[in-house]
Amino acid sequence: MKRYFAVLTMIVLGFVPAGAWFSQGTSGQAGEYLLSLSGGARGMSLGLAQTALNGQANLMYSNPASLSGLWWKEGSFTYIPLFFQAQFAGMFYGHVVDERRALGIGLLRLTSGDAEKTNAFGETIGTFSSQDTAFMFGYSQSVFESLSCGMNLKMVSQEIDTYSQKGYGADVGLIYCHRQRHVWALNIVNAVSPVVGPDRFPLTPKFGTRQPLFVKDLHLNADIEVVNAFENEIVYKWFAGIEYNRPSWFWWRAGANEKQVALGFGASAKQVDIDYAFVHHPLDYVHSLTMSFRYGFAPTEAEKRIRQEWKELEEEKEDAKRQVEKEKEKIAFEKKRLKQQKEHTLMFMEAKRHYDNKKYGESRSVLEKILESDPSYEEARKLLSEIDAREDSGTVVRRIREAKNSYSAANYGSALNNANFVLGLQPENIEARIIVYLSTAQLFLKEKRYGEAKSELIEVLKINPDNKEATQLLKRIQTIIEIYDKE
């Protein structure tokens, strides 16, 4: 199963245009700091492959659906000193409403170093700096146990010396988790694009996945970012990272993207997390530090185990429920089959009774109804074939001929059977009736039952007074009877 999901993930990522893997990226995009940095050191150390992560308040920065992974109230603070005296800071708060819903707020600020300020004559008149700020309000909800969705509403502002502009926008995200191990995610950054002055923030879908690798507690994270989606100048960017959890309270991390490589770690106590990242960027080395504080509900190991056992119990309950439904379906099907079999048996008995009474048309009608409902009813098919054979005119001619030949060969039993078969099909067939009377008379003669044989021959003469065979046999019987009388 692990291999299946890993292969599936690689196939999905493989369908992204090849340029995404070799893109050198772009710079100068409006609000680029929202795409080039992370709300926490964990995302930085994974090479910004953070769309499919959840369980921390600062992750709402990379996907608002991640808030549904919180089990507690959490405050988080991130600080990143950048090159050229710039710095980035982020504060986040996650609040669990109930088992399915969570809220979050975040404040991000990117500040540049001081730059020299000059007048129109080139004279230095002081210094100035720029400041980009984003305020986020997030909401996330578990639609199903395995699917969460979320939205960030955000206000962004840009200040350069005395210049200031604001804009408003929104992000939307999804996270799908299969059996708590295989994760796929989508975050549409700037689904509603903020406009700050003349600049519009680019629509940027981000696709991410988190998959277990072939070593226990080792996971792969991978993201694809599509900048300027649905525009002429689309840019693809890739991000990848690995995370290893050993011992249980410590995480080792490494990541890379088209611009930088990173290393980092994370440590967790009962109510405090510390994450650190070291990033090698072409311009300089960057450090990132995040501290997270949990309160309200911090589950103990026993509570975590109980929760996991509860989930497993719920899964077993669902499996049992599905099994019961299958059994009910099987029982219902079997009841229906047995009822149908009983009906078919009664119908077949009716058809057989009609057949025995020479009512072939009525028997055929019942048999055809049986076969329409159940084409595999072999006995009905055989009886229908027998009726077809009996009603075939060629069969009647053949059986009359066989009856005559049998009578001529003194095989009166066979002649009688063939003639009776014809009478079953055609009760008024004169030839068959005569053969029946003659054959029966011959059999009586063999048994010296002369009176009964005489009665059969008289029936023949009633049908055909000129029948020579009957006349000769009758004379012979009369002679025998007279001889016996004289004695």
GIURHU-V953710 format. One record per residue. N is the residue number from 1. RES is the residue in three letters. PSI is psi in whole degrees, 0 to 359 (999 if undefined). NEAR is the number of other C-alpha atoms within 12 Angstrom. D_FIRST is the distance of its C-alpha to the first C-alpha in Angstrom with 1 decimal. Layout:
# GIURHU-V953710
n->N res->RES psi->PSI near->NEAR d_first->D_FIRST
n->N res->RES psi->PSI near->NEAR d_first->D_FIRST
This chain:
# GIURHU-V953710
n->1 res->MET psi->319 near->15 d_first->0.0
n->2 res->LYS psi->315 near->20 d_first->3.8
n->3 res->ARG psi->322 near->15 d_first->5.4
n->4 res->TYR psi->312 near->15 d_first->4.9
n->5 res->PHE psi->324 near->25 d_first->6.4
n->6 res->ALA psi->315 near->26 d_first->8.6
n->7 res->VAL psi->317 near->18 d_first->9.9
n->8 res->LEU psi->317 near->20 d_first->10.5
n->9 res->THR psi->315 near->29 d_first->12.4
n->10 res->MET psi->325 near->21 d_first->14.4
n->11 res->ILE psi->316 near->12 d_first->15.3
n->12 res->VAL psi->313 near->19 d_first->16.6
n->13 res->LEU psi->330 near->29 d_first->18.5
n->14 res->GLY psi->338 near->18 d_first->19.8
n->15 res->PHE psi->349 near->14 d_first->21.6
n->16 res->VAL psi->140 near->23 d_first->23.8
n->17 res->PRO psi->141 near->19 d_first->27.2
n->18 res->ALA psi->331 near->15 d_first->27.6
n->19 res->GLY psi->337 near->20 d_first->30.4
n->20 res->ALA psi->330 near->25 d_first->28.2
n->21 res->TRP psi->346 near->27 d_first->27.1
n->22 res->PHE psi->3 near->18 d_first->30.7
n->23 res->SER psi->140 near->22 d_first->32.6
n->24 res->GLN psi->3 near->16 d_first->35.2
n->25 res->GLY psi->183 near->28 d_first->35.2
n->26 res->THR psi->167 near->20 d_first->38.4
n->27 res->SER psi->164 near->14 d_first->40.7
n->28 res->GLY psi->7 near->14 d_first->43.3
n->29 res->GLN psi->146 near->21 d_first->41.2
n->30 res->ALA psi->132 near->30 d_first->42.5
n->31 res->GLY psi->28 near->38 d_first->40.6
n->32 res->GLU psi->334 near->28 d_first->38.6
n->33 res->TYR psi->335 near->31 d_first->38.4
n->34 res->LEU psi->343 near->36 d_first->36.0
n->35 res->LEU psi->335 near->41 d_first->33.5
n->36 res->SER psi->353 near->34 d_first->34.3
n->37 res->LEU psi->180 near->42 d_first->34.1
n->38 res->SER psi->152 near->42 d_first->32.0
n->39 res->GLY psi->348 near->50 d_first->33.0
n->40 res->GLY psi->160 near->49 d_first->31.7
n->41 res->ALA psi->335 near->47 d_first->31.3
n->42 res->ARG psi->311 near->51 d_first->27.6
n->43 res->GLY psi->322 near->53 d_first->27.2
n->44 res->MET psi->317 near->50 d_first->29.8
n->45 res->SER psi->343 near->44 d_first->28.1
n->46 res->LEU psi->19 near->48 d_first->24.8
n->47 res->GLY psi->24 near->44 d_first->26.9
n->48 res->LEU psi->16 near->49 d_first->27.2
n->49 res->ALA psi->81 near->48 d_first->23.4
n->50 res->GLN psi->3 near->55 d_first->23.8
n->51 res->THR psi->328 near->50 d_first->23.2
n->52 res->ALA psi->10 near->50 d_first->19.8
n->53 res->LEU psi->154 near->54 d_first->21.3
n->54 res->ASN psi->174 near->41 d_first->22.9
n->55 res->GLY psi->1 near->31 d_first->24.7
n->56 res->GLN psi->146 near->49 d_first->27.9
n->57 res->ALA psi->321 near->52 d_first->31.1
n->58 res->ASN psi->348 near->53 d_first->31.6
n->59 res->LEU psi->350 near->52 d_first->28.3
n->60 res->MET psi->338 near->58 d_first->30.1
n->61 res->TYR psi->321 near->56 d_first->31.6
n->62 res->SER psi->339 near->52 d_first->28.4
n->63 res->ASN psi->114 near->55 d_first->27.1
n->64 res->PRO psi->337 near->53 d_first->29.1
n->65 res->ALA psi->344 near->50 d_first->26.1
n->66 res->SER psi->340 near->50 d_first->25.1
n->67 res->LEU psi->332 near->51 d_first->28.0
n->68 res->SER psi->349 near->47 d_first->26.2
n->69 res->GLY psi->358 near->44 d_first->24.1
n->70 res->LEU psi->143 near->42 d_first->27.4
n->71 res->TRP psi->9 near->33 d_first->28.4
n->72 res->TRP psi->171 near->34 d_first->31.9
n->73 res->LYS psi->138 near->33 d_first->34.8
n->74 res->GLU psi->136 near->36 d_first->34.4
n->75 res->GLY psi->142 near->33 d_first->36.8
n->76 res->SER psi->142 near->39 d_first->35.8
n->77 res->PHE psi->131 near->36 d_first->38.0
n->78 res->THR psi->137 near->42 d_first->37.2
n->79 res->TYR psi->132 near->34 d_first->39.7
n->80 res->ILE psi->106 near->33 d_first->39.4
n->81 res->PRO psi->124 near->27 d_first->42.6
n->82 res->LEU psi->178 near->26 d_first->42.6
n->83 res->PHE psi->160 near->21 d_first->44.8
n->84 res->PHE psi->38 near->16 d_first->48.4
n->85 res->GLN psi->11 near->18 d_first->48.8
n->86 res->ALA psi->160 near->24 d_first->46.4
n->87 res->GLN psi->152 near->28 d_first->44.1
n->88 res->PHE psi->135 near->37 d_first->41.4
n->89 res->ALA psi->145 near->36 d_first->41.0
n->90 res->GLY psi->138 near->42 d_first->38.8
n->91 res->MET psi->136 near->34 d_first->39.1
n->92 res->PHE psi->152 near->39 d_first->36.7
n->93 res->TYR psi->129 near->38 d_first->36.7
n->94 res->GLY psi->135 near->44 d_first->34.0
n->95 res->HIS psi->121 near->37 d_first->35.1
n->96 res->VAL psi->121 near->34 d_first->33.0
n->97 res->VAL psi->310 near->22 d_first->34.8
n->98 res->ASP psi->193 near->19 d_first->32.7
n->99 res->GLU psi->343 near->23 d_first->29.1
n->100 res->ARG psi->341 near->27 d_first->28.3
n->101 res->ARG psi->148 near->31 d_first->30.8
n->102 res->ALA psi->151 near->37 d_first->31.8
n->103 res->LEU psi->158 near->39 d_first->34.5
n->104 res->GLY psi->151 near->44 d_first->35.0
n->105 res->ILE psi->151 near->36 d_first->37.8
n->106 res->GLY psi->146 near->40 d_first->38.0
n->107 res->LEU psi->122 near->34 d_first->40.8
n->108 res->LEU psi->143 near->39 d_first->40.4
n->109 res->ARG psi->126 near->36 d_first->43.2
n->110 res->LEU psi->119 near->37 d_first->43.6
n->111 res->THR psi->132 near->31 d_first->47.0
n->112 res->SER psi->165 near->27 d_first->48.6
n->113 res->GLY psi->167 near->20 d_first->51.1
n->114 res->ASP psi->139 near->18 d_first->54.8
n->115 res->ALA psi->154 near->19 d_first->56.3
n->116 res->GLU psi->135 near->16 d_first->60.0
n->117 res->LYS psi->127 near->18 d_first->61.8
n->118 res->THR psi->161 near->13 d_first->64.8
n->119 res->ASN psi->188 near->11 d_first->67.4
n->120 res->ALA psi->341 near->8 d_first->68.6
n->121 res->PHE psi->6 near->8 d_first->70.8
n->122 res->GLY psi->12 near->10 d_first->68.0
n->123 res->GLU psi->138 near->11 d_first->69.2
n->124 res->THR psi->126 near->13 d_first->66.8
n->125 res->ILE psi->14 near->13 d_first->67.0
n->126 res->GLY psi->203 near->14 d_first->64.1
n->127 res->THR psi->164 near->18 d_first->60.3
n->128 res->PHE psi->166 near->20 d_first->57.5
n->129 res->SER psi->165 near->24 d_first->53.8
n->130 res->SER psi->154 near->26 d_first->51.0
n->131 res->GLN psi->125 near->30 d_first->48.6
n->132 res->ASP psi->131 near->35 d_first->45.6
n->133 res->THR psi->143 near->34 d_first->44.5
n->134 res->ALA psi->132 near->40 d_first->41.7
n->135 res->PHE psi->130 near->30 d_first->41.6
n->136 res->MET psi->141 near->39 d_first->38.5
n->137 res->PHE psi->119 near->35 d_first->38.1
n->138 res->GLY psi->151 near->41 d_first->34.5
n->139 res->TYR psi->136 near->41 d_first->33.1
n->140 res->SER psi->147 near->43 d_first->29.6
n->141 res->GLN psi->141 near->33 d_first->28.4
n->142 res->SER psi->112 near->30 d_first->25.2
n->143 res->VAL psi->311 near->19 d_first->25.3
n->144 res->PHE psi->176 near->17 d_first->22.4
n->145 res->GLU psi->329 near->22 d_first->20.4
n->146 res->SER psi->356 near->25 d_first->17.7
n->147 res->LEU psi->127 near->29 d_first->20.2
n->148 res->SER psi->149 near->38 d_first->23.2
n->149 res->CYS psi->159 near->38 d_first->26.0
n->150 res->GLY psi->167 near->42 d_first->29.0
n->151 res->MET psi->139 near->40 d_first->32.2
n->152 res->ASN psi->127 near->39 d_first->34.5
n->153 res->LEU psi->131 near->35 d_first->38.2
n->154 res->LYS psi->148 near->36 d_first->39.9
n->155 res->MET psi->127 near->33 d_first->43.3
n->156 res->VAL psi->147 near->39 d_first->43.8
n->157 res->SER psi->155 near->32 d_first->47.1
n->158 res->GLN psi->129 near->32 d_first->48.6
n->159 res->GLU psi->126 near->23 d_first->51.8
n->160 res->ILE psi->108 near->22 d_first->53.8
n->161 res->ASP psi->247 near->20 d_first->57.1
n->162 res->THR psi->357 near->13 d_first->58.8
n->163 res->TYR psi->136 near->16 d_first->56.5
n->164 res->SER psi->135 near->17 d_first->53.9
n->165 res->GLN psi->152 near->24 d_first->51.7
n->166 res->LYS psi->156 near->26 d_first->49.0
n->167 res->GLY psi->164 near->29 d_first->46.3
n->168 res->TYR psi->144 near->28 d_first->43.8
n->169 res->GLY psi->190 near->31 d_first->40.3
n->170 res->ALA psi->148 near->35 d_first->36.9
n->171 res->ASP psi->150 near->40 d_first->33.2
n->172 res->VAL psi->147 near->39 d_first->30.4
n->173 res->GLY psi->159 near->45 d_first->26.8
n->174 res->LEU psi->146 near->43 d_first->23.5
n->175 res->ILE psi->125 near->46 d_first->20.3
n->176 res->TYR psi->126 near->36 d_first->17.3
n->177 res->CYS psi->119 near->31 d_first->14.8
n->178 res->HIS psi->116 near->22 d_first->11.7
n->179 res->ARG psi->33 near->20 d_first->11.4
n->180 res->GLN psi->18 near->21 d_first->13.5
n->181 res->ARG psi->317 near->25 d_first->11.0
n->182 res->HIS psi->119 near->32 d_first->10.4
n->183 res->VAL psi->135 near->36 d_first->14.0
n->184 res->TRP psi->144 near->42 d_first->16.0
n->185 res->ALA psi->156 near->42 d_first->19.8
n->186 res->LEU psi->131 near->39 d_first->23.1
n->187 res->ASN psi->118 near->43 d_first->26.5
n->188 res->ILE psi->98 near->39 d_first->29.6
n->189 res->VAL psi->134 near->41 d_first->32.2
n->190 res->ASN psi->42 near->39 d_first->35.7
n->191 res->ALA psi->322 near->28 d_first->34.8
n->192 res->VAL psi->112 near->24 d_first->38.4
n->193 res->SER psi->125 near->28 d_first->40.0
n->194 res->PRO psi->146 near->31 d_first->42.6
n->195 res->VAL psi->116 near->25 d_first->45.8
n->196 res->VAL psi->107 near->27 d_first->47.8
n->197 res->GLY psi->232 near->18 d_first->51.1
n->198 res->PRO psi->356 near->12 d_first->50.7
n->199 res->ASP psi->134 near->20 d_first->47.0
n->200 res->ARG psi->127 near->25 d_first->44.1
n->201 res->PHE psi->136 near->35 d_first->40.7
n->202 res->PRO psi->142 near->35 d_first->38.2
n->203 res->LEU psi->124 near->34 d_first->35.4
n->204 res->THR psi->95 near->38 d_first->32.2
n->205 res->PRO psi->140 near->34 d_first->28.7
n->206 res->LYS psi->126 near->42 d_first->26.0
n->207 res->PHE psi->131 near->40 d_first->22.3
n->208 res->GLY psi->159 near->43 d_first->19.9
n->209 res->THR psi->153 near->41 d_first->16.3
n->210 res->ARG psi->121 near->41 d_first->14.9
n->211 res->GLN psi->142 near->42 d_first->11.5
n->212 res->PRO psi->141 near->31 d_first->10.5
n->213 res->LEU psi->190 near->25 d_first->11.2
n->214 res->PHE psi->2 near->17 d_first->10.8
n->215 res->VAL psi->135 near->16 d_first->13.7
n->216 res->LYS psi->137 near->17 d_first->13.8
n->217 res->ASP psi->16 near->22 d_first->15.6
n->218 res->LEU psi->127 near->24 d_first->15.6
n->219 res->HIS psi->146 near->34 d_first->14.9
n->220 res->LEU psi->134 near->40 d_first->15.7
n->221 res->ASN psi->136 near->44 d_first->18.0
n->222 res->ALA psi->137 near->44 d_first->19.3
n->223 res->ASP psi->150 near->48 d_first->22.0
n->224 res->ILE psi->131 near->44 d_first->24.1
n->225 res->GLU psi->132 near->43 d_first->27.6
n->226 res->VAL psi->99 near->36 d_first->29.9
n->227 res->VAL psi->140 near->36 d_first->33.5
n->228 res->ASN psi->42 near->29 d_first->36.2
n->229 res->ALA psi->142 near->22 d_first->33.8
n->230 res->PHE psi->13 near->13 d_first->35.9
n->231 res->GLU psi->174 near->12 d_first->38.7
n->232 res->ASN psi->323 near->8 d_first->40.1
n->233 res->GLU psi->74 near->14 d_first->39.1
n->234 res->ILE psi->136 near->22 d_first->35.4
n->235 res->VAL psi->130 near->32 d_first->33.9
n->236 res->TYR psi->138 near->30 d_first->30.2
n->237 res->LYS psi->147 near->39 d_first->29.1
n->238 res->TRP psi->153 near->42 d_first->25.9
n->239 res->PHE psi->139 near->45 d_first->24.8
n->240 res->ALA psi->147 near->41 d_first->22.2
n->241 res->GLY psi->160 near->40 d_first->21.7
n->242 res->ILE psi->150 near->40 d_first->19.7
n->243 res->GLU psi->130 near->37 d_first->20.1
n->244 res->TYR psi->126 near->31 d_first->20.0
n->245 res->ASN psi->87 near->22 d_first->20.8
n->246 res->ARG psi->126 near->19 d_first->22.9
n->247 res->PRO psi->185 near->15 d_first->25.0
n->248 res->SER psi->337 near->15 d_first->23.9
n->249 res->TRP psi->7 near->21 d_first->26.8
n->250 res->PHE psi->143 near->21 d_first->26.6
n->251 res->TRP psi->132 near->29 d_first->24.5
n->252 res->TRP psi->137 near->29 d_first->24.9
n->253 res->ARG psi->151 near->39 d_first->24.5
n->254 res->ALA psi->148 near->38 d_first->25.2
n->255 res->GLY psi->169 near->39 d_first->25.3
n->256 res->ALA psi->157 near->35 d_first->27.1
n->257 res->ASN psi->191 near->39 d_first->28.3
n->258 res->GLU psi->344 near->30 d_first->31.0
n->259 res->LYS psi->338 near->28 d_first->33.8
n->260 res->GLN psi->161 near->31 d_first->32.8
n->261 res->VAL psi->155 near->30 d_first->30.7
n->262 res->ALA psi->153 near->37 d_first->30.2
n->263 res->LEU psi->156 near->36 d_first->29.5
n->264 res->GLY psi->178 near->37 d_first->29.5
n->265 res->PHE psi->167 near->36 d_first->28.6
n->266 res->GLY psi->145 near->36 d_first->28.6
n->267 res->ALA psi->143 near->28 d_first->29.9
n->268 res->SER psi->130 near->24 d_first->29.9
n->269 res->ALA psi->191 near->20 d_first->32.5
n->270 res->LYS psi->317 near->18 d_first->32.8
n->271 res->GLN psi->11 near->24 d_first->34.3
n->272 res->VAL psi->136 near->24 d_first->34.4
n->273 res->ASP psi->141 near->33 d_first->31.9
n->274 res->ILE psi->126 near->31 d_first->33.1
n->275 res->ASP psi->139 near->40 d_first->31.3
n->276 res->TYR psi->145 near->36 d_first->32.9
n->277 res->ALA psi->140 near->39 d_first->32.2
n->278 res->PHE psi->122 near->32 d_first->34.2
n->279 res->VAL psi->131 near->38 d_first->34.2
n->280 res->HIS psi->108 near->27 d_first->35.8
n->281 res->HIS psi->150 near->22 d_first->37.3
n->282 res->PRO psi->333 near->13 d_first->39.7
n->283 res->LEU psi->329 near->12 d_first->42.5
n->284 res->ASP psi->176 near->18 d_first->42.0
n->285 res->TYR psi->142 near->20 d_first->39.8
n->286 res->VAL psi->138 near->32 d_first->38.6
n->287 res->HIS psi->146 near->31 d_first->37.7
n->288 res->SER psi->135 near->38 d_first->36.0
n->289 res->LEU psi->133 near->34 d_first->36.2
n->290 res->THR psi->135 near->40 d_first->34.8
n->291 res->MET psi->133 near->34 d_first->35.8
n->292 res->SER psi->138 near->38 d_first->34.3
n->293 res->PHE psi->127 near->30 d_first->36.0
n->294 res->ARG psi->147 near->30 d_first->34.6
n->295 res->TYR psi->177 near->22 d_first->36.9
n->296 res->GLY psi->292 near->17 d_first->37.3
n->297 res->PHE psi->103 near->21 d_first->34.1
n->298 res->ALA psi->103 near->21 d_first->32.4
n->299 res->PRO psi->139 near->21 d_first->30.1
n->300 res->THR psi->172 near->15 d_first->30.5
n->301 res->GLU psi->322 near->14 d_first->27.8
n->302 res->ALA psi->320 near->12 d_first->28.8
n->303 res->GLU psi->320 near->14 d_first->28.5
n->304 res->LYS psi->317 near->15 d_first->25.1
n->305 res->ARG psi->319 near->14 d_first->24.0
n->306 res->ILE psi->318 near->15 d_first->25.8
n->307 res->ARG psi->317 near->17 d_first->24.2
n->308 res->GLN psi->317 near->17 d_first->20.7
n->309 res->GLU psi->324 near->15 d_first->21.8
n->310 res->TRP psi->317 near->15 d_first->23.4
n->311 res->LYS psi->317 near->18 d_first->20.3
n->312 res->GLU psi->321 near->16 d_first->18.5
n->313 res->LEU psi->319 near->16 d_first->21.6
n->314 res->GLU psi->319 near->16 d_first->21.7
n->315 res->GLU psi->317 near->16 d_first->18.1
n->316 res->GLU psi->322 near->14 d_first->19.4
n->317 res->LYS psi->316 near->15 d_first->22.5
n->318 res->GLU psi->319 near->14 d_first->20.9
n->319 res->ASP psi->317 near->14 d_first->19.0
n->320 res->ALA psi->321 near->14 d_first->22.3
n->321 res->LYS psi->316 near->15 d_first->24.1
n->322 res->ARG psi->322 near->14 d_first->22.0
n->323 res->GLN psi->319 near->14 d_first->22.6
n->324 res->VAL psi->319 near->14 d_first->26.2
n->325 res->GLU psi->320 near->14 d_first->26.4
n->326 res->LYS psi->318 near->14 d_first->25.0
n->327 res->GLU psi->320 near->14 d_first->27.6
n->328 res->LYS psi->318 near->14 d_first->30.3
n->329 res->GLU psi->319 near->15 d_first->29.5
n->330 res->LYS psi->317 near->14 d_first->29.7
n->331 res->ILE psi->317 near->14 d_first->32.9
n->332 res->ALA psi->319 near->14 d_first->34.4
n->333 res->PHE psi->319 near->15 d_first->33.6
n->334 res->GLU psi->320 near->14 d_first->35.1
n->335 res->LYS psi->316 near->14 d_first->38.2
n->336 res->LYS psi->318 near->14 d_first->38.7
n->337 res->ARG psi->316 near->17 d_first->38.4
n->338 res->LEU psi->321 near->14 d_first->40.9
n->339 res->LYS psi->316 near->14 d_first->43.2
n->340 res->GLN psi->320 near->20 d_first->43.1
n->341 res->GLN psi->319 near->21 d_first->43.7
n->342 res->LYS psi->315 near->15 d_first->46.6
n->343 res->GLU psi->318 near->19 d_first->48.1
n->344 res->HIS psi->323 near->30 d_first->47.7
n->345 res->THR psi->315 near->23 d_first->49.4
n->346 res->LEU psi->319 near->18 d_first->52.3
n->347 res->MET psi->321 near->28 d_first->52.6
n->348 res->PHE psi->321 near->33 d_first->52.6
n->349 res->MET psi->321 near->21 d_first->55.3
n->350 res->GLU psi->316 near->25 d_first->57.3
n->351 res->ALA psi->321 near->32 d_first->56.9
n->352 res->LYS psi->322 near->30 d_first->58.0
n->353 res->ARG psi->316 near->20 d_first->61.0
n->354 res->HIS psi->321 near->24 d_first->62.0
n->355 res->TYR psi->315 near->30 d_first->61.5
n->356 res->ASP psi->331 near->20 d_first->63.8
n->357 res->ASN psi->13 near->17 d_first->66.3
n->358 res->LYS psi->20 near->25 d_first->66.3
n->359 res->LYS psi->74 near->23 d_first->64.9
n->360 res->TYR psi->326 near->30 d_first->62.4
n->361 res->GLY psi->314 near->22 d_first->62.0
n->362 res->GLU psi->321 near->23 d_first->60.9
n->363 res->SER psi->318 near->31 d_first->58.6
n->364 res->ARG psi->316 near->32 d_first->57.0
n->365 res->SER psi->316 near->24 d_first->56.3
n->366 res->VAL psi->318 near->31 d_first->54.5
n->367 res->LEU psi->322 near->39 d_first->52.5
n->368 res->GLU psi->325 near->27 d_first->51.4
n->369 res->LYS psi->320 near->23 d_first->50.1
n->370 res->ILE psi->312 near->32 d_first->48.1
n->371 res->LEU psi->333 near->26 d_first->46.5
n->372 res->GLU psi->323 near->15 d_first->45.8
n->373 res->SER psi->323 near->18 d_first->43.7
n->374 res->ASP psi->90 near->20 d_first->42.2
n->375 res->PRO psi->345 near->16 d_first->42.6
n->376 res->SER psi->5 near->14 d_first->41.4
n->377 res->TYR psi->95 near->23 d_first->44.4
n->378 res->GLU psi->320 near->17 d_first->45.9
n->379 res->GLU psi->321 near->23 d_first->49.2
n->380 res->ALA psi->321 near->34 d_first->50.1
n->381 res->ARG psi->318 near->25 d_first->49.5
n->382 res->LYS psi->316 near->20 d_first->51.7
n->383 res->LEU psi->323 near->30 d_first->54.5
n->384 res->LEU psi->322 near->31 d_first->54.3
n->385 res->SER psi->322 near->20 d_first->54.8
n->386 res->GLU psi->320 near->24 d_first->57.7
n->387 res->ILE psi->319 near->32 d_first->59.3
n->388 res->ASP psi->317 near->22 d_first->58.8
n->389 res->ALA psi->320 near->21 d_first->60.5
n->390 res->ARG psi->325 near->30 d_first->63.4
n->391 res->GLU psi->359 near->25 d_first->64.0
n->392 res->ASP psi->124 near->18 d_first->64.1
n->393 res->SER psi->327 near->16 d_first->67.8
n->394 res->GLY psi->327 near->15 d_first->67.4
n->395 res->THR psi->319 near->24 d_first->66.4
n->396 res->VAL psi->313 near->28 d_first->69.7
n->397 res->VAL psi->315 near->24 d_first->71.8
n->398 res->ARG psi->318 near->20 d_first->70.1
n->399 res->ARG psi->325 near->33 d_first->70.5
n->400 res->ILE psi->318 near->34 d_first->74.2
n->401 res->ARG psi->317 near->22 d_first->74.8
n->402 res->GLU psi->324 near->28 d_first->73.1
n->403 res->ALA psi->317 near->35 d_first->75.2
n->404 res->LYS psi->316 near->30 d_first->78.4
n->405 res->ASN psi->319 near->22 d_first->77.6
n->406 res->SER psi->320 near->24 d_first->76.8
n->407 res->TYR psi->318 near->31 d_first->80.0
n->408 res->SER psi->329 near->19 d_first->82.0
n->409 res->ALA psi->10 near->14 d_first->80.5
n->410 res->ALA psi->22 near->20 d_first->81.5
n->411 res->ASN psi->74 near->22 d_first->77.8
n->412 res->TYR psi->331 near->30 d_first->78.6
n->413 res->GLY psi->315 near->28 d_first->75.4
n->414 res->SER psi->319 near->27 d_first->73.2
n->415 res->ALA psi->319 near->35 d_first->75.5
n->416 res->LEU psi->319 near->34 d_first->75.3
n->417 res->ASN psi->314 near->27 d_first->71.5
n->418 res->ASN psi->318 near->34 d_first->71.3
n->419 res->ALA psi->319 near->41 d_first->73.9
n->420 res->ASN psi->325 near->34 d_first->72.3
n->421 res->PHE psi->315 near->33 d_first->69.0
n->422 res->VAL psi->318 near->37 d_first->70.9
n->423 res->LEU psi->332 near->30 d_first->72.6
n->424 res->GLY psi->328 near->28 d_first->69.2
n->425 res->LEU psi->320 near->33 d_first->68.4
n->426 res->GLN psi->87 near->26 d_first->71.9
n->427 res->PRO psi->338 near->20 d_first->74.1
n->428 res->GLU psi->8 near->15 d_first->77.2
n->429 res->ASN psi->113 near->22 d_first->77.0
n->430 res->ILE psi->316 near->22 d_first->80.6
n->431 res->GLU psi->316 near->30 d_first->79.9
n->432 res->ALA psi->320 near->36 d_first->77.2
n->433 res->ARG psi->317 near->35 d_first->79.5
n->434 res->ILE psi->317 near->38 d_first->82.4
n->435 res->ILE psi->323 near->45 d_first->80.3
n->436 res->VAL psi->312 near->38 d_first->79.1
n->437 res->TYR psi->315 near->39 d_first->82.7
n->438 res->LEU psi->316 near->44 d_first->84.0
n->439 res->SER psi->320 near->39 d_first->81.1
n->440 res->THR psi->320 near->36 d_first->81.6
n->441 res->ALA psi->318 near->37 d_first->85.4
n->442 res->GLN psi->319 near->36 d_first->84.9
n->443 res->LEU psi->323 near->27 d_first->82.7
n->444 res->PHE psi->321 near->24 d_first->85.4
n->445 res->LEU psi->318 near->27 d_first->88.1
n->446 res->LYS psi->328 near->16 d_first->86.2
n->447 res->GLU psi->3 near->13 d_first->86.3
n->448 res->LYS psi->35 near->17 d_first->89.9
n->449 res->ARG psi->74 near->19 d_first->89.2
n->450 res->TYR psi->323 near->28 d_first->91.8
n->451 res->GLY psi->318 near->20 d_first->92.2
n->452 res->GLU psi->324 near->23 d_first->88.5
n->453 res->ALA psi->321 near->33 d_first->88.4
n->454 res->LYS psi->320 near->33 d_first->91.5
n->455 res->SER psi->320 near->25 d_first->89.8
n->456 res->GLU psi->320 near->32 d_first->86.8
n->457 res->LEU psi->326 near->41 d_first->89.2
n->458 res->ILE psi->323 near->29 d_first->91.1
n->459 res->GLU psi->323 near->26 d_first->87.9
n->460 res->VAL psi->315 near->33 d_first->87.5
n->461 res->LEU psi->334 near->25 d_first->91.1
n->462 res->LYS psi->324 near->18 d_first->90.5
n->463 res->ILE psi->314 near->21 d_first->87.8
n->464 res->ASN psi->97 near->20 d_first->89.7
n->465 res->PRO psi->341 near->17 d_first->93.3
n->466 res->ASP psi->10 near->14 d_first->93.6
n->467 res->ASN psi->112 near->22 d_first->90.8
n->468 res->LYS psi->320 near->16 d_first->92.6
n->469 res->GLU psi->316 near->25 d_first->90.1
n->470 res->ALA psi->319 near->34 d_first->90.5
n->471 res->THR psi->314 near->23 d_first->94.3
n->472 res->GLN psi->317 near->20 d_first->94.6
n->473 res->LEU psi->323 near->29 d_first->92.5
n->474 res->LEU psi->318 near->31 d_first->94.4
n->475 res->LYS psi->317 near->19 d_first->97.7
n->476 res->ARG psi->317 near->21 d_first->96.4
n->477 res->ILE psi->320 near->30 d_first->95.3
n->478 res->GLN psi->320 near->23 d_first->98.6
n->479 res->THR psi->314 near->16 d_first->100.5
n->480 res->ILE psi->318 near->21 d_first->98.6
n->481 res->ILE psi->318 near->20 d_first->99.1
n->482 res->GLU psi->319 near->13 d_first->102.9
n->483 res->ILE psi->316 near->11 d_first->103.2
n->484 res->TYR psi->326 near->12 d_first->101.6
n->485 res->ASP psi->320 near->9 d_first->103.9
n->486 res->LYS psi->322 near->8 d_first->107.1
n->487 res->GLU psi->999 near->7 d_first->106.0
